[in-house]
């Protein structure tokens, strides 16, 4: 990982933590996995998620201290499927590696993760609270996204928050692929990236359907790496 990026991230997080501490709030860091191969990945993929499921009785923890070893699912199972599919040129569902510990660990090492609410939450998120947290920390979130310079941002159940609050695309309409199910996407003017909106990984949908939505949608809009292998 680029050392200057690490230093910028550390400075951003220190400022952010101080900002939240003033309101007696905890701060749960995320970003890139330790020892990340994110910067060498093509494309660089960032997952925009809601919040961690936090127990307020214990000190705040780093996301990757908990999920980085690949032992935890089910969110990271689906994310690992998507990541392998994207980085391996759009594998057919049948060829995607099984989501075991090693497979998840490999996938997590290649991505960036940004939670909208850095204060943590419960197992069930409250939409109004997520919108409020994103608005409160808007400038910090924007700085974090710019720092990682992702080629693709996958907004997991939070597409409209990203569109309106983080990218100020109030008047833009989501584009929709012709695939089944369709993938909603746009290219924000504020950042050279592709923003796609899909379900949260723990949505009550089959893993194969969610995989098809993302991979076939990205294939249609030519967002997979050049030289992508055929299905």
Order of alpha helices (4+ residues) and beta strands (2+ residues): alpha-beta-beta-alpha-alpha-alpha-beta-alpha-alpha-beta-beta-beta-beta-alpha
